[in-house]
Amino acid sequence: SVFRVSITQASEPGFQITFTTVSGKSYRVERAPAPSGPWTILENHIPGAGAPVQITDTAASATRFYRVLAQ
């Protein structure tokens, strides 16, 4: 399997984070203003269903870093 994350400009203000999931796992999306952090949780306990999931960050600024963690 391959883990893929893509980030695109949303039609409304913000960014859409799309990532692949594995059934039976849960995920957390975090954001930060710099790669060194501080990291904050955007969304937590996202269930994996073996299909891509899309999360929208409506409070995103021009400079934002994201990471997706399997829990």
PDB file of N, CA, C and O in Angstrom:
ATOM      1  N   SER A   1       0.839  -1.182   0.000  1.00  0.00           N
ATOM      2  CA  SER A   1       0.000   0.000   0.000  1.00  0.00           C
ATOM      3  C   SER A   1       0.884   1.245   0.000  1.00  0.00           C
ATOM      4  O   SER A   1       2.043   1.205   0.412  1.00  0.00           O
ATOM      5  N   VAL A   2       0.320   2.328  -0.463  1.00  0.00           N
ATOM      6  CA  VAL A   2       1.037   3.595  -0.561  1.00  0.00           C
ATOM      7  C   VAL A   2       0.243   4.652   0.190  1.00  0.00           C
ATOM      8  O   VAL A   2      -0.969   4.770   0.007  1.00  0.00           O
ATOM      9  N   PHE A   3       0.920   5.417   1.034  1.00  0.00           N
ATOM     10  CA  PHE A   3       0.271   6.506   1.755  1.00  0.00           C
ATOM     11  C   PHE A   3       0.483   7.788   0.983  1.00  0.00           C
ATOM     12  O   PHE A   3       1.621   8.176   0.719  1.00  0.00           O
ATOM     13  N   ARG A   4      -0.609   8.452   0.616  1.00  0.00           N
ATOM     14  CA  ARG A   4      -0.511   9.685  -0.155  1.00  0.00           C
ATOM     15  C   ARG A   4      -1.284  10.788   0.546  1.00  0.00           C
ATOM     16  O   ARG A   4      -2.377  10.570   1.069  1.00  0.00           O
ATOM     17  N   VAL A   5      -0.695  11.971   0.546  1.00  0.00           N
ATOM     18  CA  VAL A   5      -1.340  13.161   1.086  1.00  0.00           C
ATOM     19  C   VAL A   5      -1.263  14.240   0.021  1.00  0.00           C
ATOM     20  O   VAL A   5      -0.207  14.463  -0.570  1.00  0.00           O
ATOM     21  N   SER A   6      -2.391  14.913  -0.227  1.00  0.00           N
ATOM     22  CA  SER A   6      -2.369  16.061  -1.138  1.00  0.00           C
ATOM     23  C   SER A   6      -3.086  17.221  -0.462  1.00  0.00           C
ATOM     24  O   SER A   6      -4.039  17.029   0.293  1.00  0.00           O
ATOM     25  N   ILE A   7      -2.613  18.418  -0.746  1.00  0.00           N
ATOM     26  CA  ILE A   7      -3.187  19.635  -0.180  1.00  0.00           C
ATOM     27  C   ILE A   7      -3.520  20.560  -1.341  1.00  0.00           C
ATOM     28  O   ILE A   7      -2.668  20.861  -2.176  1.00  0.00           O
ATOM     29  N   THR A   8      -4.779  21.009  -1.383  1.00  0.00           N
ATOM     30  CA  THR A   8      -5.227  21.893  -2.450  1.00  0.00           C
ATOM     31  C   THR A   8      -5.976  23.076  -1.859  1.00  0.00           C
ATOM     32  O   THR A   8      -6.485  23.010  -0.740  1.00  0.00           O
ATOM     33  N   GLN A   9      -6.036  24.153  -2.620  1.00  0.00           N
ATOM     34  CA  GLN A   9      -6.807  25.332  -2.214  1.00  0.00           C
ATOM     35  C   GLN A   9      -8.284  24.963  -2.270  1.00  0.00           C
ATOM     36  O   GLN A   9      -8.748  24.427  -3.277  1.00  0.00           O
ATOM     37  N   ALA A  10      -9.021  25.241  -1.214  1.00  0.00           N
ATOM     38  CA  ALA A  10     -10.457  24.948  -1.165  1.00  0.00           C
ATOM     39  C   ALA A  10     -11.232  26.017  -1.918  1.00  0.00           C
ATOM     40  O   ALA A  10     -10.730  27.121  -2.130  1.00  0.00           O
ATOM     41  N   SER A  11     -12.463  25.688  -2.324  1.00  0.00           N
ATOM     42  CA  SER A  11     -13.304  26.672  -3.013  1.00  0.00           C
ATOM     43  C   SER A  11     -13.704  27.795  -2.058  1.00  0.00           C
ATOM     44  O   SER A  11     -13.917  28.931  -2.481  1.00  0.00           O
ATOM     45  N   GLU A  12     -13.803  27.473  -0.774  1.00  0.00           N
ATOM     46  CA  GLU A  12     -14.017  28.490   0.250  1.00  0.00           C
ATOM     47  C   GLU A  12     -12.655  28.787   0.864  1.00  0.00           C
ATOM     48  O   GLU A  12     -11.688  28.096   0.544  1.00  0.00           O
ATOM     49  N   PRO A  13     -12.544  29.776   1.722  1.00  0.00           N
ATOM     50  CA  PRO A  13     -11.226  30.054   2.316  1.00  0.00           C
ATOM     51  C   PRO A  13     -10.652  28.821   3.016  1.00  0.00           C
ATOM     52  O   PRO A  13     -11.353  28.119   3.745  1.00  0.00           O
ATOM     53  N   GLY A  14      -9.393  28.581   2.782  1.00  0.00           N
ATOM     54  CA  GLY A  14      -8.715  27.468   3.444  1.00  0.00           C
ATOM     55  C   GLY A  14      -8.125  26.467   2.473  1.00  0.00           C
ATOM     56  O   GLY A  14      -8.012  26.717   1.273  1.00  0.00           O
ATOM     57  N   PHE A  15      -7.749  25.316   3.036  1.00  0.00           N
ATOM     58  CA  PHE A  15      -7.118  24.251   2.262  1.00  0.00           C
ATOM     59  C   PHE A  15      -7.810  22.920   2.526  1.00  0.00           C
ATOM     60  O   PHE A  15      -8.343  22.686   3.611  1.00  0.00           O
ATOM     61  N   GLN A  16      -7.792  22.048   1.513  1.00  0.00           N
ATOM     62  CA  GLN A  16      -8.314  20.696   1.666  1.00  0.00           C
ATOM     63  C   GLN A  16      -7.138  19.732   1.737  1.00  0.00           C
ATOM     64  O   GLN A  16      -6.260  19.740   0.874  1.00  0.00           O
ATOM     65  N   ILE A  17      -7.134  18.905   2.770  1.00  0.00           N
ATOM     66  CA  ILE A  17      -6.109  17.889   2.951  1.00  0.00           C
ATOM     67  C   ILE A  17      -6.767  16.555   2.647  1.00  0.00           C
ATOM     68  O   ILE A  17      -7.727  16.171   3.315  1.00  0.00           O
ATOM     69  N   THR A  18      -6.266  15.846   1.650  1.00  0.00           N
ATOM     70  CA  THR A  18      -6.815  14.551   1.264  1.00  0.00           C
ATOM     71  C   THR A  18      -5.727  13.506   1.471  1.00  0.00           C
ATOM     72  O   THR A  18      -4.581  13.707   1.067  1.00  0.00           O
ATOM     73  N   PHE A  19      -6.086  12.388   2.102  1.00  0.00           N
ATOM     74  CA  PHE A  19      -5.098  11.334   2.331  1.00  0.00           C
ATOM     75  C   PHE A  19      -5.764   9.969   2.280  1.00  0.00           C
ATOM     76  O   PHE A  19      -6.957   9.821   2.547  1.00  0.00           O
ATOM     77  N   THR A  20      -4.953   8.973   1.925  1.00  0.00           N
ATOM     78  CA  THR A  20      -5.440   7.601   1.859  1.00  0.00           C
ATOM     79  C   THR A  20      -5.508   7.011   3.264  1.00  0.00           C
ATOM     80  O   THR A  20      -4.749   7.405   4.149  1.00  0.00           O
ATOM     81  N   THR A  21      -6.417   6.071   3.459  1.00  0.00           N
ATOM     82  CA  THR A  21      -6.571   5.447   4.772  1.00  0.00           C
ATOM     83  C   THR A  21      -6.560   3.926   4.645  1.00  0.00           C
ATOM     84  O   THR A  21      -6.737   3.370   3.562  1.00  0.00           O
ATOM     85  N   VAL A  22      -6.349   3.285   5.766  1.00  0.00           N
ATOM     86  CA  VAL A  22      -6.386   1.826   5.856  1.00  0.00           C
ATOM     87  C   VAL A  22      -7.529   1.461   6.788  1.00  0.00           C
ATOM     88  O   VAL A  22      -7.675   2.052   7.858  1.00  0.00           O
ATOM     89  N   SER A  23      -8.318   0.513   6.396  1.00  0.00           N
ATOM     90  CA  SER A  23      -9.435   0.054   7.224  1.00  0.00           C
ATOM     91  C   SER A  23      -8.936  -0.415   8.588  1.00  0.00           C
ATOM     92  O   SER A  23      -7.938  -1.129   8.679  1.00  0.00           O
ATOM     93  N   GLY A  24      -9.634  -0.010   9.643  1.00  0.00           N
ATOM     94  CA  GLY A  24      -9.277  -0.441  10.983  1.00  0.00           C
ATOM     95  C   GLY A  24      -8.309   0.475  11.710  1.00  0.00           C
ATOM     96  O   GLY A  24      -8.078   0.296  12.906  1.00  0.00           O
ATOM     97  N   LYS A  25      -7.733   1.460  11.013  1.00  0.00           N
ATOM     98  CA  LYS A  25      -6.841   2.425  11.663  1.00  0.00           C
ATOM     99  C   LYS A  25      -7.589   3.743  11.838  1.00  0.00           C
ATOM    100  O   LYS A  25      -8.592   3.994  11.170  1.00  0.00           O
ATOM    101  N   SER A  26      -7.089   4.578  12.742  1.00  0.00           N
ATOM    102  CA  SER A  26      -7.627   5.935  12.850  1.00  0.00           C
ATOM    103  C   SER A  26      -6.474   6.910  12.662  1.00  0.00           C
ATOM    104  O   SER A  26      -5.307   6.550  12.821  1.00  0.00           O
ATOM    105  N   TYR A  27      -6.815   8.152  12.321  1.00  0.00           N
ATOM    106  CA  TYR A  27      -5.824   9.135  11.928  1.00  0.00           C
ATOM    107  C   TYR A  27      -6.050  10.464  12.637  1.00  0.00           C
ATOM    108  O   TYR A  27      -7.149  10.763  13.104  1.00  0.00           O
ATOM    109  N   ARG A  28      -4.981  11.249  12.705  1.00  0.00           N
ATOM    110  CA  ARG A  28      -5.031  12.597  13.262  1.00  0.00           C
ATOM    111  C   ARG A  28      -4.322  13.530  12.283  1.00  0.00           C
ATOM    112  O   ARG A  28      -3.235  13.218  11.797  1.00  0.00           O
ATOM    113  N   VAL A  29      -4.940  14.671  11.998  1.00  0.00           N
ATOM    114  CA  VAL A  29      -4.329  15.688  11.144  1.00  0.00           C
ATOM    115  C   VAL A  29      -3.912  16.847  12.038  1.00  0.00           C
ATOM    116  O   VAL A  29      -4.713  17.361  12.820  1.00  0.00           O
ATOM    117  N   GLU A  30      -2.651  17.254  11.916  1.00  0.00           N
ATOM    118  CA  GLU A  30      -2.117  18.364  12.702  1.00  0.00           C
ATOM    119  C   GLU A  30      -1.614  19.454  11.767  1.00  0.00           C
ATOM    120  O   GLU A  30      -1.279  19.191  10.612  1.00  0.00           O
ATOM    121  N   ARG A  31      -1.566  20.693  12.284  1.00  0.00           N
ATOM    122  CA  ARG A  31      -1.061  21.814  11.499  1.00  0.00           C
ATOM    123  C   ARG A  31      -0.106  22.647  12.357  1.00  0.00           C
ATOM    124  O   ARG A  31      -0.165  22.630  13.587  1.00  0.00           O
ATOM    125  N   ALA A  32       0.777  23.379  11.663  1.00  0.00           N
ATOM    126  CA  ALA A  32       1.750  24.229  12.360  1.00  0.00           C
ATOM    127  C   ALA A  32       2.147  25.378  11.441  1.00  0.00           C
ATOM    128  O   ALA A  32       2.027  25.262  10.222  1.00  0.00           O
ATOM    129  N   PRO A  33       2.617  26.482  12.007  1.00  0.00           N
ATOM    130  CA  PRO A  33       3.067  27.603  11.190  1.00  0.00           C
ATOM    131  C   PRO A  33       4.480  27.402  10.627  1.00  0.00           C
ATOM    132  O   PRO A  33       4.903  28.136   9.734  1.00  0.00           O
ATOM    133  N   ALA A  34       5.211  26.400  11.155  1.00  0.00           N
ATOM    134  CA  ALA A  34       6.575  26.096  10.695  1.00  0.00           C
ATOM    135  C   ALA A  34       6.817  24.601  10.877  1.00  0.00           C
ATOM    136  O   ALA A  34       6.153  23.976  11.703  1.00  0.00           O
ATOM    137  N   PRO A  35       7.745  24.014  10.130  1.00  0.00           N
ATOM    138  CA  PRO A  35       8.016  22.580  10.274  1.00  0.00           C
ATOM    139  C   PRO A  35       8.419  22.174  11.693  1.00  0.00           C
ATOM    140  O   PRO A  35       8.199  21.033  12.100  1.00  0.00           O
ATOM    141  N   SER A  36       9.003  23.100  12.437  1.00  0.00           N
ATOM    142  CA  SER A  36       9.423  22.788  13.803  1.00  0.00           C
ATOM    143  C   SER A  36       8.290  22.929  14.822  1.00  0.00           C
ATOM    144  O   SER A  36       8.481  22.635  16.002  1.00  0.00           O
ATOM    145  N   GLY A  37       7.104  23.378  14.373  1.00  0.00           N
ATOM    146  CA  GLY A  37       5.946  23.496  15.255  1.00  0.00           C
ATOM    147  C   GLY A  37       5.742  24.917  15.732  1.00  0.00           C
ATOM    148  O   GLY A  37       6.345  25.846  15.195  1.00  0.00           O
ATOM    149  N   PRO A  38       4.918  25.095  16.712  1.00  0.00           N
ATOM    150  CA  PRO A  38       4.207  24.078  17.493  1.00  0.00           C
ATOM    151  C   PRO A  38       3.041  23.479  16.699  1.00  0.00           C
ATOM    152  O   PRO A  38       2.339  24.184  15.975  1.00  0.00           O
ATOM    153  N   TRP A  39       2.851  22.162  16.851  1.00  0.00           N
ATOM    154  CA  TRP A  39       1.806  21.430  16.156  1.00  0.00           C
ATOM    155  C   TRP A  39       0.521  21.432  16.981  1.00  0.00           C
ATOM    156  O   TRP A  39       0.545  21.205  18.191  1.00  0.00           O
ATOM    157  N   THR A  40      -0.598  21.690  16.311  1.00  0.00           N
ATOM    158  CA  THR A  40      -1.905  21.619  16.955  1.00  0.00           C
ATOM    159  C   THR A  40      -2.797  20.670  16.168  1.00  0.00           C
ATOM    160  O   THR A  40      -2.617  20.492  14.964  1.00  0.00           O
ATOM    161  N   ILE A  41      -3.749  20.070  16.847  1.00  0.00           N
ATOM    162  CA  ILE A  41      -4.642  19.105  16.202  1.00  0.00           C
ATOM    163  C   ILE A  41      -5.711  19.844  15.413  1.00  0.00           C
ATOM    164  O   ILE A  41      -6.423  20.691  15.952  1.00  0.00           O
ATOM    165  N   LEU A  42      -5.814  19.515  14.135  1.00  0.00           N
ATOM    166  CA  LEU A  42      -6.877  20.039  13.281  1.00  0.00           C
ATOM    167  C   LEU A  42      -8.100  19.133  13.396  1.00  0.00           C
ATOM    168  O   LEU A  42      -9.221  19.613  13.565  1.00  0.00           O
ATOM    169  N   GLU A  43      -7.881  17.823  13.306  1.00  0.00           N
ATOM    170  CA  GLU A  43      -8.959  16.849  13.469  1.00  0.00           C
ATOM    171  C   GLU A  43      -8.365  15.556  14.001  1.00  0.00           C
ATOM    172  O   GLU A  43      -7.264  15.161  13.619  1.00  0.00           O
ATOM    173  N   ASN A  44      -9.109  14.899  14.891  1.00  0.00           N
ATOM    174  CA  ASN A  44      -8.609  13.718  15.587  1.00  0.00           C
ATOM    175  C   ASN A  44      -9.588  12.562  15.445  1.00  0.00           C
ATOM    176  O   ASN A  44     -10.773  12.778  15.191  1.00  0.00           O
ATOM    177  N   HIS A  45      -9.103  11.350  15.605  1.00  0.00           N
ATOM    178  CA  HIS A  45      -9.925  10.130  15.569  1.00  0.00           C
ATOM    179  C   HIS A  45     -10.711   9.996  14.264  1.00  0.00           C
ATOM    180  O   HIS A  45     -11.913   9.729  14.270  1.00  0.00           O
ATOM    181  N   ILE A  46     -10.013  10.185  13.155  1.00  0.00           N
ATOM    182  CA  ILE A  46     -10.631  10.036  11.833  1.00  0.00           C
ATOM    183  C   ILE A  46     -10.564   8.552  11.478  1.00  0.00           C
ATOM    184  O   ILE A  46      -9.468   8.003  11.364  1.00  0.00           O
ATOM    185  N   PRO A  47     -11.705   7.891  11.301  1.00  0.00           N
ATOM    186  CA  PRO A  47     -11.676   6.454  11.022  1.00  0.00           C
ATOM    187  C   PRO A  47     -11.207   6.157   9.598  1.00  0.00           C
ATOM    188  O   PRO A  47     -11.614   6.820   8.644  1.00  0.00           O
ATOM    189  N   GLY A  48     -10.356   5.163   9.476  1.00  0.00           N
ATOM    190  CA  GLY A  48      -9.916   4.707   8.165  1.00  0.00           C
ATOM    191  C   GLY A  48     -10.906   3.697   7.614  1.00  0.00           C
ATOM    192  O   GLY A  48     -11.374   2.816   8.335  1.00  0.00           O
ATOM    193  N   ALA A  49     -11.222   3.828   6.333  1.00  0.00           N
ATOM    194  CA  ALA A  49     -12.180   2.918   5.702  1.00  0.00           C
ATOM    195  C   ALA A  49     -11.610   2.298   4.431  1.00  0.00           C
ATOM    196  O   ALA A  49     -12.331   1.662   3.663  1.00  0.00           O
ATOM    197  N   GLY A  50     -10.302   2.491   4.215  1.00  0.00           N
ATOM    198  CA  GLY A  50      -9.685   1.957   3.007  1.00  0.00           C
ATOM    199  C   GLY A  50      -9.913   2.849   1.794  1.00  0.00           C
ATOM    200  O   GLY A  50      -9.658   2.436   0.662  1.00  0.00           O
ATOM    201  N   ALA A  51     -10.388   4.062   2.021  1.00  0.00           N
ATOM    202  CA  ALA A  51     -10.661   5.018   0.948  1.00  0.00           C
ATOM    203  C   ALA A  51     -10.066   6.371   1.345  1.00  0.00           C
ATOM    204  O   ALA A  51      -9.781   6.602   2.520  1.00  0.00           O
ATOM    205  N   PRO A  52      -9.878   7.261   0.373  1.00  0.00           N
ATOM    206  CA  PRO A  52      -9.362   8.593   0.710  1.00  0.00           C
ATOM    207  C   PRO A  52     -10.330   9.362   1.611  1.00  0.00           C
ATOM    208  O   PRO A  52     -11.547   9.197   1.519  1.00  0.00           O
ATOM    209  N   VAL A  53      -9.772  10.201   2.479  1.00  0.00           N
ATOM    210  CA  VAL A  53     -10.530  11.068   3.373  1.00  0.00           C
ATOM    211  C   VAL A  53     -10.119  12.502   3.074  1.00  0.00           C
ATOM    212  O   VAL A  53      -8.956  12.772   2.774  1.00  0.00           O
ATOM    213  N   GLN A  54     -11.081  13.425   3.157  1.00  0.00           N
ATOM    214  CA  GLN A  54     -10.794  14.825   2.893  1.00  0.00           C
ATOM    215  C   GLN A  54     -11.185  15.669   4.108  1.00  0.00           C
ATOM    216  O   GLN A  54     -12.309  15.577   4.602  1.00  0.00           O
ATOM    217  N   ILE A  55     -10.249  16.487   4.582  1.00  0.00           N
ATOM    218  CA  ILE A  55     -10.446  17.384   5.714  1.00  0.00           C
ATOM    219  C   ILE A  55     -10.211  18.806   5.203  1.00  0.00           C
ATOM    220  O   ILE A  55      -9.274  19.041   4.439  1.00  0.00           O
ATOM    221  N   THR A  56     -11.050  19.754   5.617  1.00  0.00           N
ATOM    222  CA  THR A  56     -10.871  21.140   5.206  1.00  0.00           C
ATOM    223  C   THR A  56     -10.427  21.987   6.392  1.00  0.00           C
ATOM    224  O   THR A  56     -11.035  21.949   7.462  1.00  0.00           O
ATOM    225  N   ASP A  57      -9.365  22.745   6.186  1.00  0.00           N
ATOM    226  CA  ASP A  57      -8.868  23.683   7.191  1.00  0.00           C
ATOM    227  C   ASP A  57      -9.324  25.070   6.762  1.00  0.00           C
ATOM    228  O   ASP A  57      -8.670  25.708   5.936  1.00  0.00           O
ATOM    229  N   THR A  58     -10.440  25.544   7.314  1.00  0.00           N
ATOM    230  CA  THR A  58     -10.998  26.836   6.912  1.00  0.00           C
ATOM    231  C   THR A  58     -10.269  28.007   7.562  1.00  0.00           C
ATOM    232  O   THR A  58     -10.429  29.148   7.128  1.00  0.00           O
ATOM    233  N   ALA A  59      -9.473  27.743   8.594  1.00  0.00           N
ATOM    234  CA  ALA A  59      -8.739  28.812   9.284  1.00  0.00           C
ATOM    235  C   ALA A  59      -7.288  28.889   8.822  1.00  0.00           C
ATOM    236  O   ALA A  59      -6.449  29.470   9.510  1.00  0.00           O
ATOM    237  N   ALA A  60      -6.993  28.315   7.677  1.00  0.00           N
ATOM    238  CA  ALA A  60      -5.608  28.255   7.206  1.00  0.00           C
ATOM    239  C   ALA A  60      -5.102  29.630   6.783  1.00  0.00           C
ATOM    240  O   ALA A  60      -5.830  30.432   6.199  1.00  0.00           O
ATOM    241  N   SER A  61      -3.853  29.870   7.092  1.00  0.00           N
ATOM    242  CA  SER A  61      -3.187  31.091   6.641  1.00  0.00           C
ATOM    243  C   SER A  61      -2.316  30.742   5.445  1.00  0.00           C
ATOM    244  O   SER A  61      -2.274  29.589   5.017  1.00  0.00           O
ATOM    245  N   ALA A  62      -1.628  31.728   4.909  1.00  0.00           N
ATOM    246  CA  ALA A  62      -0.802  31.502   3.724  1.00  0.00           C
ATOM    247  C   ALA A  62       0.323  30.506   3.980  1.00  0.00           C
ATOM    248  O   ALA A  62       0.649  29.707   3.102  1.00  0.00           O
ATOM    249  N   THR A  63       0.921  30.541   5.169  1.00  0.00           N
ATOM    250  CA  THR A  63       1.997  29.615   5.492  1.00  0.00           C
ATOM    251  C   THR A  63       1.492  28.634   6.536  1.00  0.00           C
ATOM    252  O   THR A  63       1.239  29.000   7.684  1.00  0.00           O
ATOM    253  N   ARG A  64       1.352  27.385   6.120  1.00  0.00           N
ATOM    254  CA  ARG A  64       0.845  26.362   7.032  1.00  0.00           C
ATOM    255  C   ARG A  64       1.455  25.028   6.637  1.00  0.00           C
ATOM    256  O   ARG A  64       1.582  24.732   5.449  1.00  0.00           O
ATOM    257  N   PHE A  65       1.830  24.228   7.611  1.00  0.00           N
ATOM    258  CA  PHE A  65       2.367  22.896   7.380  1.00  0.00           C
ATOM    259  C   PHE A  65       1.410  21.894   8.001  1.00  0.00           C
ATOM    260  O   PHE A  65       0.802  22.151   9.040  1.00  0.00           O
ATOM    261  N   TYR A  66       1.286  20.747   7.345  1.00  0.00           N
ATOM    262  CA  TYR A  66       0.370  19.710   7.822  1.00  0.00           C
ATOM    263  C   TYR A  66       1.106  18.388   7.964  1.00  0.00           C
ATOM    264  O   TYR A  66       2.091  18.124   7.276  1.00  0.00           O
ATOM    265  N   ARG A  67       0.602  17.567   8.874  1.00  0.00           N
ATOM    266  CA  ARG A  67       1.071  16.183   8.963  1.00  0.00           C
ATOM    267  C   ARG A  67      -0.116  15.310   9.344  1.00  0.00           C
ATOM    268  O   ARG A  67      -1.030  15.736  10.049  1.00  0.00           O
ATOM    269  N   VAL A  68      -0.071  14.081   8.855  1.00  0.00           N
ATOM    270  CA  VAL A  68      -1.116  13.098   9.140  1.00  0.00           C
ATOM    271  C   VAL A  68      -0.460  11.946   9.888  1.00  0.00           C
ATOM    272  O   VAL A  68       0.546  11.397   9.439  1.00  0.00           O
ATOM    273  N   LEU A  69      -1.026  11.587  11.014  1.00  0.00           N
ATOM    274  CA  LEU A  69      -0.476  10.515  11.855  1.00  0.00           C
ATOM    275  C   LEU A  69      -1.493   9.402  12.012  1.00  0.00           C
ATOM    276  O   LEU A  69      -2.670   9.665  12.259  1.00  0.00           O
ATOM    277  N   ALA A  70      -1.051   8.163  11.872  1.00  0.00           N
ATOM    278  CA  ALA A  70      -1.907   7.010  12.167  1.00  0.00           C
ATOM    279  C   ALA A  70      -1.866   6.794  13.671  1.00  0.00           C
ATOM    280  O   ALA A  70      -0.809   6.895  14.294  1.00  0.00           O
ATOM    281  N   GLN A  71      -3.027   6.497  14.252  1.00  0.00           N
ATOM    282  CA  GLN A  71      -3.108   6.302  15.698  1.00  0.00           C
ATOM    283  C   GLN A  71      -3.290   4.840  16.028  1.00  0.00           C
ATOM    284  O   GLN A  71      -3.380   4.478  17.202  1.00  0.00           O
TER     285      GLN A  71
END
